[in-house]
């Protein structure tokens, strides 16, 4: 199949031009959509060129009558037959039904970007054949191609004129997604907002996945009723879903294999009480998918189902393949870029991103990790919106006690410390008590640069039962 063959048909491109001429205001601000090189056929190319030339000269889109005259005058002296064909094409556009305008507005950016990318491919092939270097290089060429169709119609927010709009938006109950843990929801009054990157941080085998499962199920509960996309990149999608089912049904792995049918019934019964939204589990093998791959899959699911996720979970950061794997790019820079790309994806798709990561070795011995304990790079901390350390001493783990420390929060107070319980068999975690955070330096920390430690509240005495 040659590069001149596109997914969008000529009938579609005719519809695009007809919609543009009948509803020009709807296309205001869409940069570079109607470049002649994006259209197939001499008449379509000429009309696209004429629209662009007319708007440049007169500052507005032409009517069908004016456009027909405009293309005729441009071509009549050089090629009267082609001028006649162009006029007939304009008349054809005028007869096209544009009731599918909404569909065109949703897809015209993809149309233009696809044509721009294919045009870029043709230029690269021509460059390789002729031996001439591309001005600006190949990367710049494709970067410009994928920016085609960017909406530039918004001038931003006015301090004078948009007070009401901004205040009502950020204080709306639907602005962010609640965590479902009351003590955490007191910290973020309207939840985690679209575009935020939330990183649960913990040493290996410290319930990072379990915490993400609990957050996910809270977000699809009857209180929130959202949809979450869960990308399992360390374990399979089946195993990730099973961990959610253990939590929902309060049954264990032993229950699953002892009596699968009974396990199914228990899950279905519990679902009706605890789940009102949905979770879509998808597996990518470790180090095979970039954030761009995950974004492409998420956008495809959104287009196919019409569902807007309230959160996307990527489990976990170290299993993601960096987009830039060039040898001259250091590993810490590659890892930080994963964070940047994940945060940008959240902004583009309109949801928060929850992406757990490992602490480095220094954090394993600490009762509470700090910002320097991000696995791989301190740079990551500059990208994150919220970082929650999941921690516990060996003694606490034996008692199934787990603690949560908000070590970074760009949208409220940080250094908040909480304690709860964890059931390793059912993957259920609680956050029950707020603890006092008391930084303390000791000789061991001084050897590592004077970092602070936390006095951990003692475990509850045996005679006091958990509520």
Secondary structure by P-SEA (a helix, b strand, c coil): cccccccccaaaaaaaaaaaaacccccccccccccccccccaaaaaaaaaaaaaaaaccccccaaaaaaaaaaacccccaaaaaaaaaaaaaaaaccccaaaaaaacaaaaaaaaaaaaaaaaaaaaaaacccccccaaaaaaaaaacccccccccccccccaaaaaaaaaccccbbbcccaaaaaaccccccccbbbbbccccccaaaaaaaaaaaaaaccccbbbbbbbbccccaaaaaaaaaaaaacccaaaaaacaaaaaaaaaaaaaccccbbbbbbbbccccccaaaaaaaaaaaaaaccccccccccccccccccccccccccaaaaaaaaaaaaaaaaaaacbbbbbbbbbccccccccccccccccccccccccccbbbbbcccaaaaaacbbbbbccccccccccbbbbbccccccccccccbbbbbbbbbcaaaaaacbbbbbbcccccccccccc
